[in-house]
Amino acid sequence: LVMREQLYVEIARLSGTSGFSIMFKEMLPNLAPYIGASLVGSVASAILASVGLEALGLGPFDSPTLGMTIYWNIQFSSILHGMWWWFGPPILVLAMIFVGLFLITAGLDEWSNPRLRKRV
């Protein structure tokens, strides 16, 4: 809504450019970093939801996933039996995935927001 009232959009509108052309040529390139950051956040949420449901036993039993690995570790009490090496790597991989997605989102935010950019 704020972008629609920018000066360059008004100039394009006054020059007779169609609404779709203004949207795709003027507004969409400025929205791309925000859309990318939102997409990365949505991917992280989808991964978390999928792994969470699988860790509760609500996933497919025939495919080996991180969530099902955690589920079977919980079922067989691998932590209580001292077998941390069955439980640790899936948690570590998930942590690395989420840290990587967070760093991508932070980089996109810093790239798109001039107030967050570091001055050299």
C-alpha positions as CSV (number, residue, x, y, z in Angstrom):
1,L,0.0,0.0,0.0
2,V,2.8,2.4,0.8
3,M,4.7,1.5,-2.4
4,R,1.6,2.3,-4.5
5,E,1.9,5.9,-3.3
6,Q,5.6,6.3,-4.2
7,L,6.6,9.0,-6.6
8,Y,7.9,6.7,-9.3
9,V,4.6,4.9,-9.4
10,E,2.7,8.2,-9.7
11,I,5.0,9.2,-12.6
12,A,4.4,5.9,-14.3
13,R,0.6,6.2,-13.8
14,L,0.6,9.8,-15.1
15,S,2.6,8.8,-18.2
16,G,-0.2,6.4,-19.1
17,T,1.4,3.1,-18.2
18,S,-1.1,0.3,-17.5
19,G,-1.6,-1.1,-14.0
20,F,-0.1,-4.5,-14.8
21,S,3.0,-2.9,-16.3
22,I,3.4,-0.6,-13.3
23,M,3.1,-3.6,-11.0
24,F,5.6,-5.8,-12.8
25,K,8.1,-3.2,-14.0
26,E,8.1,-0.7,-11.1
27,M,6.8,-2.4,-8.0
28,L,7.8,-6.1,-8.2
29,P,11.6,-5.5,-8.4
30,N,11.4,-3.4,-5.2
31,L,9.3,-6.1,-3.5
32,A,11.6,-9.1,-4.5
33,P,13.8,-9.0,-1.4
34,Y,10.8,-9.0,0.9
35,I,9.1,-11.7,-1.0
36,G,12.3,-13.8,-0.8
37,A,12.7,-13.3,2.9
38,S,9.0,-14.2,3.4
39,L,9.5,-17.3,1.3
40,V,12.6,-18.5,3.3
41,G,10.6,-18.0,6.5
42,S,7.7,-20.0,5.1
43,V,10.1,-22.8,4.1
44,A,11.5,-22.9,7.6
45,S,8.0,-23.0,9.1
46,A,7.1,-25.9,6.8
47,I,10.2,-27.8,7.7
48,L,9.5,-27.3,11.4
49,A,5.9,-28.4,11.0
50,S,6.8,-31.5,9.0
51,V,9.5,-32.6,11.4
52,G,7.3,-31.9,14.4
53,L,4.5,-34.0,13.1
54,E,6.8,-36.8,12.1
55,A,8.5,-36.7,15.6
56,L,5.0,-37.2,17.1
57,G,4.5,-40.3,14.9
58,L,2.1,-38.6,12.4
59,G,4.4,-39.0,9.4
60,P,5.0,-41.7,6.8
61,F,6.5,-44.8,8.3
62,D,8.0,-46.1,5.1
63,S,10.3,-43.2,4.3
64,P,13.4,-42.3,6.4
65,T,13.2,-38.7,7.4
66,L,14.7,-36.7,10.2
67,G,11.4,-36.5,12.0
68,M,10.8,-40.2,11.8
69,T,14.4,-40.8,13.0
70,I,13.6,-38.7,16.1
71,Y,10.3,-40.5,16.5
72,W,12.0,-44.0,16.5
73,N,14.7,-42.7,18.9
74,I,12.0,-41.6,21.3
75,Q,10.2,-44.9,21.0
76,F,13.3,-47.0,21.7
77,S,14.6,-44.7,24.4
78,S,18.0,-44.3,22.8
79,I,18.9,-41.4,25.2
80,L,18.1,-43.5,28.3
81,H,20.2,-46.4,26.9
82,G,23.1,-44.0,26.4
83,M,23.0,-44.1,22.6
84,W,23.2,-40.4,22.0
85,W,24.7,-40.9,18.5
86,W,21.3,-42.0,17.2
87,F,19.6,-38.9,18.6
88,G,22.3,-36.3,18.1
89,P,22.9,-36.1,14.4
90,P,19.2,-35.5,13.3
91,I,19.0,-32.7,15.9
92,L,22.3,-31.3,14.7
93,V,21.2,-31.4,11.0
94,L,18.0,-29.7,11.9
95,A,19.8,-27.0,13.8
96,M,22.2,-26.4,10.9
97,I,19.2,-26.2,8.5
98,F,17.4,-23.6,10.6
99,V,20.6,-21.6,11.3
100,G,21.3,-21.5,7.5
101,L,17.8,-20.4,6.7
102,F,18.0,-17.7,9.4
103,L,21.2,-16.4,8.0
104,I,19.7,-16.3,4.5
105,T,16.7,-14.3,5.9
106,A,19.0,-12.0,7.8
107,G,21.1,-11.4,4.7
108,L,18.1,-10.6,2.6
109,D,16.8,-8.2,5.2
110,E,20.1,-6.5,5.4
111,W,20.4,-6.3,1.6
112,S,16.9,-4.9,1.2
113,N,16.8,-2.5,4.2
114,P,19.2,0.4,3.8
115,R,19.0,1.1,7.5
116,L,20.5,-2.3,8.4
117,R,23.4,-2.0,6.0
118,K,26.8,-1.5,7.6
119,R,28.7,1.6,6.6
120,V,32.2,1.1,5.4
